[in-house]
Amino acid sequence: MLRPSEGGIYVDGTFGAGGYSRAILEAAACRVVGFDRDRAAYEAGSALSAAYDGRLSLVNERFSRMDQVLQADGISQIDGVVLDIGVSSMQIDEAERGFSFAKDGPLDMRMGGDGLSAADVVNRAGEGDLARIIAVYGEERKARLVARAIVRARLKAPILRTGELAAILEKALGGKRAGRIHPATRSFQGLRIFVNQELEELAEGLAAAERLLRPGGRLVVVSFHSLEDRIVKRFFNSRARPAPRPSRHAPEAGEGAALSFTLLHKGAVTPGEAEISRNPRARSSRLRAAERSHAEAMPLDYAAIGVPSVGVNRGELLP
Ligand SMILES: C[S@@+](CC[C@H](N)C(=O)[O-])C[C@H]1O[C@@H](n2cnc3c(N)ncnc32)[C@H](O)[C@@H]1O
């Protein structure tokens, strides 16, 4: 979908372990700028960067800032952007990062290592705020029950470990059951998305890519759950399909009016059985891709593309 070409400049907004960057660099004699907000991923990438003699540069920044970062470097237009949204296998597998309910570690969950941690949220947010974070970002139907259990537990002692939180959730929602997701899955997802402001980052990253791509440049996004995929889908639809006429008396939009993208695939591309058996973590992935037109970038409207708001004041949660 990205179709890298010789001499092109590509942004890999989610460098991680560098799998996507490497594939792009192998596909054509092009340049890649890799972004990762995680310092460990950025540092581990220096070996790959050295192996590609100046064709791969890395930036320890959020991808929502890609246009500012590149413009400061004198690059105003690029040929493609890829985003592989979410946490990396490395982040989940390392207990110390605090993303995993399966491995005990500090209740952290910060990809960038700065700002609010999951422990700040769990121990400082009001019960209503906790319930909204877990309901909206975790899509947990029993979020109020979860929030009540957390508030009750933290009265005795602060909740500082992922294992402690997982045990509280298991007790509140019932234990692990065969064939079901772990009872802590949705609440952990909700906290992680809130801590890292992942949905706002995604929306801002899509808009930054829209501003940076040259006409004919491509934006390819892989996401892993419905909240993210809905934002990607609505973003592309808002830019690739003419807005419906408010009434049949309203004037018709001009030919190709201001649509900034053309979809490269109808709907999302999903992995086949062979890919899932080779890589089970690809199971829930959905890829969407579009090509940039000549039209100007459109303003970003959170509500129109489905970025939910939980109305929580982050400043009040800082220690
Ligand atoms: C799913 S992994 C990417 C894996 C990568 N495609 C690979 O081949 O190894 C997502 C990575 O993106 C990073 N990340 C997530 N959100 C980010 C953001 N807003 N800005 C920059 N990096 C981000 C995470 O730290 C993580 O390393």
The ligand as a Tripos MOL2 file, in Angstrom:
@<TRIPOS>MOLECULE
LIG
   27    29     1     0     0
SMALL
NO_CHARGES

@<TRIPOS>ATOM
      1 C1          2.9270   -1.4790   17.6240 C.3       1 LIG1
      2 S1          4.4670   -0.7540   17.9530 S.3       1 LIG1
      3 C2          5.2150   -0.5450   16.4070 C.3       1 LIG1
      4 C3          6.0220   -1.7210   15.9400 C.3       1 LIG1
      5 C4          6.7790   -1.4340   14.6580 C.3       1 LIG1
      6 N1          5.9070   -1.2540   13.5200 N.3       1 LIG1
      7 C5          7.7680   -2.5390   14.3660 C.2       1 LIG1
      8 O1          7.8030   -2.9980   13.2220 O.co2     1 LIG1
      9 O2          8.5380   -2.9000   15.2540 O.co2     1 LIG1
     10 C6          4.0490    0.8920   18.3660 C.3       1 LIG1
     11 C7          5.2220    1.7810   18.7470 C.3       1 LIG1
     12 O3          4.7960    3.1230   18.5510 O.3       1 LIG1
     13 C8          5.1600    3.9040   19.6430 C.3       1 LIG1
     14 N2          4.1490    4.9320   19.7580 N.ar      1 LIG1
     15 C9          2.8550    4.7770   20.1200 C.ar      1 LIG1
     16 N3          2.2290    5.9500   20.0810 N.ar      1 LIG1
     17 C10         3.1350    6.8650   19.6500 C.ar      1 LIG1
     18 C11         3.0870    8.2510   19.3810 C.ar      1 LIG1
     19 N4          1.9720    8.9510   19.5660 N.pl3     1 LIG1
     20 N5          4.2000    8.8670   18.9270 N.ar      1 LIG1
     21 C12         5.3480    8.1630   18.7320 C.ar      1 LIG1
     22 N6          5.4600    6.8470   18.9930 N.ar      1 LIG1
     23 C13         4.3710    6.2110   19.4340 C.ar      1 LIG1
     24 C14         5.2210    2.9790   20.8220 C.3       1 LIG1
     25 O4          6.1330    3.4720   21.7800 O.3       1 LIG1
     26 C15         5.6790    1.6660   20.1790 C.3       1 LIG1
     27 O5          7.0700    1.5270   20.2350 O.3       1 LIG1
@<TRIPOS>BOND
     1     1     2 1
     2     2     3 1
     3     2    10 1
     4     3     4 1
     5     4     5 1
     6     5     6 1
     7     5     7 1
     8     7     8 2
     9     7     9 1
    10    10    11 1
    11    11    12 1
    12    11    26 1
    13    12    13 1
    14    13    14 1
    15    13    24 1
    16    14    15 ar
    17    14    23 ar
    18    15    16 ar
    19    16    17 ar
    20    17    18 ar
    21    17    23 ar
    22    18    19 1
    23    18    20 ar
    24    20    21 ar
    25    21    22 ar
    26    22    23 ar
    27    24    25 1
    28    24    26 1
    29    26    27 1
@<TRIPOS>SUBSTRUCTURE
     1 LIG1         1 GROUP 0 **** ****
